[in-house]
Amino acid sequence: MGFREWLLPKDHRFFDMLENQAQVVFKGSSILAESLNSSNGIGIGEKVKLIKKVEQEGDEIVHEIAEGLNRTLITPIDREDISNLSSRLDDVLDKIHAAASRINIYGINPNKTILKLSNVLVTSTDILNKAVRNMRNPKKFEETENYCIEINRLENEADSILHSSLSELFKEKDILKIIKLKEIMEFLEEATDRCEDAANTISDIIVKNR
C-alpha cells in the first residue's frame, strides 16, 4: 500500500451502499411478482404504492452514492464504475415501477406471459443481488462471473418469452387490450435488459480488479 493510500484509506462503504441498492431492487421485483402470482392483479394498487416507496428508497441510495463520490478521494473501485453500476440498478427499479404502474392504471389482469416475465425478473434480480454482494471479495470473482453469465441467459429467456408470445397476443380482437398488454410485457422484458446491463458492468469491474 502506498503512502497516499495509507494516509487516505479507501472508503469501503460504497460496497455497502451498492449492496443495499441491489437488495432494494430485488425487493421491488419480489413485491410485483408476489402481487401478480397471488392475486391475479387484484389489489395491485396497494402493491404499486409499496413499490413506489421502494423506488424512492432506491433513489435515496443513488443520491447517497453520488454525494459520497463527491466527498471521497479514494474509492475501493473506480468511481466511474460505482456510478455506472448504481445507475444501472436504478434503471431496473424504474422499469419495475413502470410495469406495476401500468398494470394498476389499465386495470388489466396479467396474462401468462406477464406472469412468466415477472418470475424471470425476480430470479434475475436475486442473482444480481448476490453478484453485487460478492464484488468486495476477489476470492469470489469466479462465482460472480458465473452469476453474470446466468443473468445474461435469463435476459435471453425473457426476450424469447416476449417474442414467442406476440403472435398469440395479436390474435386478440381488442386492439386496446393488445396495446396495454404489450406495453406491460415490454417494460418487464426491458427490466431484464437492465439487469443484463448491470451484470455487464459488474463483469467489467471484475476484469479491472483481478
C-alpha positions as CSV (number, residue, x, y, z in Angstrom):
1,M,0.0,0.0,0.0
2,G,1.4,3.4,-1.0
3,F,1.8,6.3,1.4
4,R,-1.2,8.2,-0.2
5,E,-3.5,5.1,0.2
6,W,-2.4,4.7,3.8
7,L,-3.0,8.3,4.6
8,L,-6.3,8.4,2.7
9,P,-7.8,4.9,3.0
10,K,-10.3,3.6,0.5
11,D,-13.9,4.1,1.6
12,H,-15.5,0.6,1.5
13,R,-18.9,2.0,2.4
14,F,-19.6,2.1,-1.3
15,F,-19.9,-1.6,-1.3
16,D,-22.4,-1.4,1.5
17,M,-24.4,1.2,-0.4
18,L,-24.4,-0.8,-3.7
19,E,-25.4,-4.0,-1.8
20,N,-28.3,-2.1,-0.2
21,Q,-29.4,-0.8,-3.6
22,A,-29.3,-4.3,-5.1
23,Q,-31.3,-5.6,-2.2
24,V,-33.9,-2.8,-2.8
25,V,-34.2,-3.8,-6.5
26,F,-34.8,-7.4,-5.6
27,K,-37.4,-6.3,-3.0
28,G,-39.2,-4.3,-5.7
29,S,-39.3,-7.2,-8.2
30,S,-40.5,-9.6,-5.4
31,I,-43.4,-7.4,-4.4
32,L,-44.5,-7.1,-8.0
33,A,-44.2,-10.9,-8.7
34,E,-46.0,-11.8,-5.4
35,S,-48.9,-9.5,-6.2
36,L,-49.3,-10.9,-9.7
37,N,-49.0,-14.5,-8.8
38,S,-51.1,-14.5,-5.6
39,S,-53.9,-12.2,-6.5
40,N,-54.0,-12.1,-10.4
41,G,-53.7,-8.4,-10.3
42,I,-56.4,-7.8,-7.6
43,G,-55.2,-5.1,-5.1
44,I,-52.3,-4.2,-7.3
45,G,-52.9,-0.5,-6.3
46,E,-51.6,-1.1,-2.8
47,K,-48.6,-3.1,-4.2
48,V,-47.8,-0.2,-6.5
49,K,-47.7,2.1,-3.5
50,L,-45.2,-0.2,-1.9
51,I,-43.1,-0.4,-5.0
52,K,-43.1,3.4,-5.2
53,K,-41.8,3.6,-1.7
54,V,-39.1,1.0,-2.6
55,E,-38.2,3.1,-5.7
56,Q,-37.9,6.2,-3.5
57,E,-35.6,4.2,-1.2
58,G,-33.5,3.3,-4.2
59,D,-33.4,6.9,-5.3
60,E,-32.1,7.9,-1.9
61,I,-29.3,5.4,-2.1
62,V,-28.4,6.7,-5.6
63,H,-28.1,10.2,-4.2
64,E,-26.1,9.0,-1.2
65,I,-23.7,7.3,-3.6
66,A,-23.4,10.4,-5.7
67,E,-22.7,12.6,-2.7
68,G,-20.2,10.1,-1.3
69,L,-18.3,10.1,-4.6
70,N,-18.1,13.8,-4.5
71,R,-16.7,13.7,-0.9
72,T,-14.3,10.8,-1.3
73,L,-10.8,10.9,-2.8
74,I,-10.0,7.2,-2.9
75,T,-12.7,4.6,-3.7
76,P,-12.4,0.8,-3.5
77,I,-13.0,0.5,-7.2
78,D,-13.1,3.2,-10.0
79,R,-15.6,5.9,-9.1
80,E,-17.0,5.8,-12.6
81,D,-17.8,2.1,-12.2
82,I,-19.5,2.8,-8.9
83,S,-21.6,5.5,-10.5
84,N,-22.4,3.3,-13.6
85,L,-23.5,0.3,-11.5
86,S,-25.7,2.4,-9.3
87,S,-27.3,3.9,-12.4
88,R,-27.9,0.5,-13.9
89,L,-29.5,-0.8,-10.7
90,D,-31.7,2.3,-10.6
91,D,-32.8,1.6,-14.2
92,V,-34.0,-1.8,-13.2
93,L,-36.2,-0.5,-10.4
94,D,-37.6,2.3,-12.7
95,K,-38.8,-0.4,-15.2
96,I,-40.3,-2.5,-12.4
97,H,-42.3,0.5,-11.1
98,A,-43.3,1.4,-14.7
99,A,-44.7,-2.1,-15.3
100,A,-46.6,-2.1,-11.9
101,S,-48.0,1.4,-12.5
102,R,-49.3,0.4,-16.0
103,I,-51.0,-2.7,-14.6
104,N,-52.7,-0.6,-12.0
105,I,-53.7,2.3,-14.3
106,Y,-55.0,-0.1,-17.0
107,G,-56.9,-2.2,-14.5
108,I,-55.9,-5.3,-16.6
109,N,-55.4,-8.9,-15.4
110,P,-51.9,-10.1,-16.2
111,N,-51.7,-12.9,-18.9
112,K,-49.4,-15.9,-18.7
113,T,-46.6,-14.0,-20.4
114,I,-46.6,-11.2,-17.8
115,L,-46.5,-13.8,-15.0
116,K,-43.6,-15.6,-16.7
117,L,-41.6,-12.4,-17.2
118,S,-42.2,-11.3,-13.7
119,N,-40.9,-14.6,-12.4
120,V,-37.8,-14.4,-14.6
121,L,-37.2,-10.9,-13.4
122,V,-37.3,-12.0,-9.7
123,T,-34.7,-14.6,-10.4
124,S,-32.6,-12.1,-12.3
125,T,-32.7,-9.5,-9.5
126,D,-32.0,-12.2,-6.9
127,I,-28.8,-13.3,-8.8
128,L,-27.9,-9.7,-9.4
129,N,-28.2,-9.1,-5.6
130,K,-25.8,-12.0,-5.0
131,A,-23.3,-10.8,-7.6
132,V,-23.2,-7.3,-6.1
133,R,-22.6,-8.8,-2.6
134,N,-19.7,-10.7,-3.9
135,M,-17.9,-7.7,-5.5
136,R,-16.0,-6.8,-2.4
137,N,-14.3,-10.3,-2.3
138,P,-11.8,-11.1,-5.0
139,K,-11.9,-14.7,-3.9
140,K,-15.5,-14.8,-5.2
141,F,-14.9,-13.2,-8.6
142,E,-15.2,-16.5,-10.5
143,E,-18.6,-17.2,-8.8
144,T,-19.6,-13.6,-9.5
145,E,-18.8,-14.1,-13.2
146,N,-21.0,-17.2,-13.3
147,Y,-23.8,-15.1,-11.8
148,C,-23.3,-12.5,-14.5
149,I,-23.5,-15.3,-17.2
150,E,-26.7,-16.6,-15.7
151,I,-28.2,-13.1,-15.7
152,N,-27.4,-12.8,-19.4
153,R,-29.0,-16.2,-20.0
154,L,-32.1,-15.1,-18.2
155,E,-32.3,-11.9,-20.3
156,N,-32.3,-14.1,-23.4
157,E,-35.0,-16.2,-21.9
158,A,-37.2,-13.2,-21.2
159,D,-36.6,-11.9,-24.8
160,S,-37.6,-15.3,-26.1
161,I,-40.8,-15.4,-23.9
162,L,-41.8,-11.9,-25.1
163,H,-41.3,-12.6,-28.8
164,S,-42.9,-16.0,-28.8
165,S,-46.0,-14.6,-27.2
166,L,-46.5,-11.7,-29.6
167,S,-48.1,-13.8,-32.3
168,E,-50.6,-15.2,-29.8
169,L,-51.2,-11.7,-28.4
170,F,-52.0,-10.3,-31.8
171,K,-54.9,-12.8,-32.2
172,E,-56.7,-10.8,-29.5
173,K,-59.6,-8.8,-31.1
174,D,-59.5,-6.0,-28.6
175,I,-56.8,-3.6,-30.0
176,L,-56.7,-1.5,-26.9
177,K,-56.1,-4.6,-24.8
178,I,-53.3,-5.6,-27.1
179,I,-51.6,-2.3,-26.7
180,K,-51.9,-2.4,-22.9
181,L,-50.6,-5.9,-22.5
182,K,-47.8,-5.4,-25.0
183,E,-46.6,-2.3,-23.1
184,I,-46.5,-4.1,-19.7
185,M,-44.7,-7.1,-21.2
186,E,-42.1,-4.8,-22.8
187,F,-41.5,-3.0,-19.5
188,L,-40.8,-6.3,-17.8
189,E,-38.5,-7.5,-20.6
190,E,-36.7,-4.2,-20.5
191,A,-36.2,-4.6,-16.8
192,T,-34.3,-7.9,-17.5
193,D,-32.3,-6.0,-20.1
194,R,-31.3,-3.5,-17.4
195,C,-30.3,-6.4,-15.2
196,E,-28.0,-7.6,-18.0
197,D,-26.5,-4.1,-18.3
198,A,-25.8,-4.2,-14.5
199,A,-24.3,-7.6,-14.9
200,N,-22.0,-6.4,-17.7
201,T,-20.9,-3.5,-15.6
202,I,-20.0,-6.0,-12.8
203,S,-18.1,-8.1,-15.2
204,D,-16.1,-5.1,-16.3
205,I,-15.3,-4.2,-12.7
206,I,-14.1,-7.8,-12.1
207,V,-11.8,-7.6,-15.1
208,K,-10.3,-4.3,-13.9
209,N,-9.8,-5.5,-10.3
210,R,-8.5,-9.1,-10.7
